[in-house]
Structures are given as C-alpha cells and as structure tokens.
Amino acid sequence: MRRLAGLLVVPLLLLSTAACGDSGSDSAEMKNGAPAITKGAKFGETPTLAKGAGTPPKELKVVTISEGDGPALKKGDIAQVNYLGQVWDGKEPFDQSFGKDKPFDVTIGAGQVIKGWDQGLEGKKVGSRLELVIPPDLGYGEQGSGDKIKANATLVFVVDIVKATTVPVSATGKEVPQADAALPKVGTNTDGKEVSVTVPKDGAAPTKLVSNYVLEGDGAVVKDTDSVVVKFHGKTWKDDKTFESTYTSDQSVTWPLAELSVKGLKDGIVGKKAGSRILLVIPPDQGFGDKEQGTIPANSTLVFSLDILAVV
C-alpha cells in the first residue's frame, strides 16, 4: 500500500547553501554558466530555455535571475513554486507547472524532492526567480526517470518562488472536552511529539463519520478546494493498532483536498479550522471499504488524530 502520507499523485519532480560550478562564458545559448532563458525571462512569465552548451557543471549551480523581497525559505517551510525542467542537452521541457491551475507545493528540507531542489531553494527569498543546474548525483543519478530523463542526466530548472508558509510543530487551539466514552481519546500535547490515540476496548465502532475538535484553532475554515498541511496518527479500531504516524519521521504532509482519495478524510477535514486537532473516525464505506490496504485489513474502521497545521 502507498502510505497515507503519499496518497496523492505528484509531479515527476518528486521522489546547505548551494555550491557554484564554473561560471563559464556568456553566449546566445549560455548566461552565467547556465542555459539562457530565451523567452519569458521575467518572474511569473512562462520561460523557454536554450540547450546547454559545453560540459555541464559537476556541482549544483544556483543563479538568481531576479531576487524577491519576501522572507528567505528555511527548513520546514512550505514553498509554493512554479517551475520548468529541462535536461542540459535537451530542447524541450520534460515537466513544468507554468500555465497550470496552481503552483507546486514543496516542503523545504524534507527530502520530498530531488536533493538539488532542497539544497538550491533553502535560503532563497519569496518572489525570486532562480535557475538551478543540478548534477546527476543531486538529481536522478544512474537510474534516470522514465523516458525523458536518462541515466546520469544533468537537469536545469527555472523556478519562481511564489509564496511560503511557515508550519507550526503542532496544533495549539483551545482544548475541547472529550466527553463521549464510546469514542477514542486523543492526546492534547502541543510539543510536536507523538499524539496518543486510545480506542475503547468495548463497544461497537460508529457507522457514521465522526469529526470532532480536540483542540479548536482560530485559523481559516478549510474549503474542499484547499490544500492542507497535516500531521496525523492513524489506527485501526478493531485492534487499536497504529498503521501510520507522521510523527515517526517528524514531518508534515501536504494534501490537496480535491485529489484526496479517502472520502472520510476529506469530508472530516473540510469545514474545520486551520490550527486545530481533530478526532476522525472513518467507517469502512468512507475509508478503504472491502479492500485490504497493506497492514490495514479489509472493512476496517479508521481512527485518526489529525492536526490541521496550515492551509496553503
């Protein structure tokens, strides 16, 4: 089973100050040692890139095309970016977000993207346009990726940093009494460490979706078109057994709700406030139904403690 933290389809891209390579000489094809932007050079414009000339740099090269005046990206921030990616010796992009409905979300320093991105974006300001030249060892290496990125390819990206969101370590809202003994109890710690979830030993699981505040935040009400940044601890009701917890990796997860495949998760989050911790009890017909999912048996009722850390 794909882990719940990765239920969503992600761009081809997915999977510390940057060092600079040889600056090289400028030409019609090259500028500052990187392939030249031949059209759409300004922030926000859809760029086109020239084919790289000569031997590509062996180290990560980061060229600031234009510097923004926003805050600098730091580890743990959620950055929203637009990008175009092309191989060094290619003439056409292999992937891009320019011209699509919304920017791409990336958590800085979380290892969710190729290493060249994590290293190249950290410390750069919101509003900046960058060009990244990424050697194979910080890209897809000897494996390559699909038909468009061959083994040992050097990658070139134009990246616009559109927005950044600082993500808290925990929900910190007002504590709401958990008075129903028939429902699981959720921990109320706000230190960013594992949140306990205790399933009742007796009694039947609810047959309808439960979505209750444990800590009620004061942020924006989540809409079904939003992307949310969450941490969670998930268990199966029947055996009170953890099937996944993001706290083990100390990382948040970003879910575009329009793409979330588990109905009960989406329905339970929509309408709640950012900054909150909620208890979710999801019956099988709103979870995975009669399909086994890895360690989750078929017809399982799912129980979540879920922190809605931010809306992006």
N, C-alpha and C positions, 0 to 999 in steps of 0.2 A: 504493500500500500504506500502511496505517496503520503508523507507526513502531512497532517492537517496544516501545519505551518506553511506548506508549499502546495496547497490545493489549486493554485491559480496558474493559468498559462502565463508565461513570462517571455519577454523578447529573447532573441538569440544571444544577447549580451550576457544573460545570467549564467550562471554556473553555481617621520616619514616625509618628508619633503622630497619631491622628485629630483632625481639626478638629471643633468642635461647631457645630451650627446654632442657630437661635433656640430658646430653651428653651420658649417658648410657655406656655400656661396649662393646668393640670390640669383634667380633666373626667372624665365617665364613659367617654369614648372615648379620652382622651389622658392621659398621665402623663409628666412631664419632657420634654415636647415630642415624644413618640413614642406610637404607638398603644398603648393599655393592654393588659396581659395580663389577660384576663377570667376565665380558669380555669388551674389548673396553674401557679401562679406560682413555686413552689419549684424549685430545682435538681433535675434528674432527672425532674420531672413533665412530662407532655406538655402543652404550653401551647395556649391559643387566644388569638387576637389580635382586638381591635376594629378596625373600619375607621378609617383615618386621617381626621382632621378638619382642614379648612383647607388652607392651602398647605404642601406638604412642604418641608423644609429643602433648600437648594441645595448644602450641604456635607455631608460624611459626619458622621453623628451616632452616637456610641457611648455608650450608657447602661449602666452596670454595675448590674444588678439585684441581684446579690449577689456579693461578692468571695471567691474561694477563698484557700486558704493555701499553694498549691503554687508551684512556680517560674514565673517570667514567661516567656512564649514569646518566642523570639528567631529570627532568620532561620536557616533550615536545619533547625529542629526539625520533627519530625513530630507534629502535634497530632491527637488523636482527639476528635471533637466530635459532638454531636447537635444538630440544627437544625430549625427550621421556617421556611419562607419564604412571604411573602405580599406582594402588591403593595399600595401605600399605600392605594388606593381599593378594595381587594378585601375580601371577607368570608370567603374560603376559602383555605387554603394551596395554593400551586402545587407544593410539594415539601416533604418532611420525612424525617428519619431516625429521629425518635422512634417507638418501637414496632416498629422493625425489629431484625434479629438482632444487629447490631453498629454501633458508631459509624462515622462517615465520617472517612477519613484525609486530611489536608491538610498539605502542606509549606509552612511559613511563608515568605513572600517569594519563592517560586519561580515565581510567575506562572501557577500551575496552576488558579487560581480567579479569579473576578472581583476587580478591584482593591480594591473596598470590603472584601472579606474579608481580603486580605493586609494592608491598612493597619489595619483595625479590630481584628484579632486580635493583631498583634505587640505585645508588652509586657504582655499581659493574663495573669493568673495561672491556673494549672490549678485547677479547682474553681469557677471563676467562671461565672455566668450573665450574658450580655450581650444587649442589644438593639441591633441595627445598623440604621440608616436610611441607605440607600445611594442617592445621586442617580444619574441615568441615566449620567453620564459615568464613573462608577466601577462601573457595572453592565453592562447590555447595550446601552446607548446607543440610537441611532436604529434599530438592527437588531431589537431585541427578541429574544425566544427562543420559538419555537413559537407556539402559540395562546394560551398562558396569560400570557405576558409581552409586552405590546405595546411598540411603539416609545416611547422616552423615559419608560419607567416608573420610578418610584421604588420601591425594594424595601425590605422590612422583614424582618429575621431575628431570631429568638430563638436564641441559640447557647449551649450548655453545653460548656465545655472539660473533657472527661473525663480526659484523660491526655496526656502529652507525652513524646517520646523524642528525646534528643539524638543526632544521627547523626554518626559519625566520618567523616573525609575519605577513609579508606582502610581496608581490612583490615590487620591488624597481627599476624597469628598467626605460629606457628613455621614456618620455611621447610622445605618437604618436597622432597627431591631429585627432579628431573625426569630420570629415567634412561633412559626409553624413547625412543630416537632416532626411532622411527616415529611419534611423537606430536608435535603442536605444542608449542613452548616459550613460556612466559608470563613476562613481567617480574615482578620481585619488589619494585619500588619501592613505598614506603608514604607518598609525599608528596602523594597526591591527584591527581597529574598522569597523563597518558595511560599506560596499561599496554600494553606491547608484546605482540603475538601473532605468532609466526613459524610458518608452516605448512611442513612438509617439502616440498622440491622434488620428491623422488622417493617412490615408494611409493603404494599404494592407501589410500584413506580407510577407517577402520574401518566395519564393517557393524553394529556394536552400539554402544549408548550408552556414552560414556566420561565419567565424572565423577570427577576426581582432585583432591585437595588440592594447591595450590601454596603457600599459607600456611594453616596449620591453626589456627583460633581456638579459644577456650575458652568460647564462649557456648553458649546453649541449642541443643539439636538441633532442627532445623526439622521441623515436622509439616505434613501436607498441608492442615490447616485454618488454618495461619498466614498472615499477610501479611508479606512480607519487603521490606526496603529494600535496593536493589541499585544498583551501578554496573557497567557492562559495556562491553566492546569486542568486537564481533561481526564475523567474517569468513566468506567462503565458502572452502571447502577448495580447490576446483579452481583458482581464480585468485589465492588469497591476497589477496583484495581486501576492504577494510572496507566493510560495508554500513551500519553504525551504531555510534556510540560516544557514550555519555552524557558522556564527558569533554570533548567539544567545547562543551557547554553548562554544564559544571561543576555538574550537578545529579544528585541521586539519583532513583530511580523506586521507587514502592511497588507491589508485585504481590500481590493476594490470590490465593494459590495455587489455591484452589478455582475461580477464574474464569480461570486462565491457559489460553490456548487451544493453546499449543505443548507437546505432551506431553513431549518431551525436556527442555525447560526445567524443567517441574515435577518430573519424575522425577529429574533431575540435582541439584536443589536439596534435595528432601526427604531427610532423614537426615543432612545436613551441618550443621556447627556455625556459629552466628552468629559474625561476626568473621573468617570465613575468605575466602580467594580460591580459586576452583576453576577448573580447565580443564574445559570441556564440549565434547565432540564429538558432534554430533547427526546421525545418519543421516537421509536424506530421509523414511523412513516414520515418524519421530518428530518431524519438523520440518514443512515445508510440502508434502511429497510431490511430486506431479507438477504442482503449481500454481505458476506464476510469481508472485512477490510483489515488485512494484516492481523494484528492481535485483537482487533475488535470483532467479536462473534456476530453472526447474523442476528437480526432482530434485537439489537442492543439499544437500551435507553442510555443516552449520553449525559454526563453531568460536567459542567464547566464552572470554574471560577474564571472570570474574564475581565481584565482591566482594559477599558477604552482610553488609551493614553492620549490620543490626538486624532484630529480629523485633518486630512491633507487633500 
